[in-house]
């Protein structure tokens, strides 16, 4: 493997899942190769129904140390929390 190949983050949606979950990372030359490698590495037992790959350099994250100031404005908007709404029985997985 060439160490100059970019690093890709792999997300897999399981058969029973509703969302993609981070499965791991791998190196590949492009997105197509990353998907094929992710299939071979992370879905060997047919666990997934969908694979997403994202080149790691395009992922940006907040700093956990800044969480107080980052999330502070949301505390003033209690109406955004779903605790005020009654959901019908027919609505699942929300």
Secondary structure, 3 states (H helix, E strand, C coil): CCCCCEEEEEEEEECCCCCEEEEEEEEECCHHHHHHHHHHHHCCCCCEEEEEEEEHHHCCCCCHHHHHHHHHHHHHCHHHCHHHCCCCCCCCCC
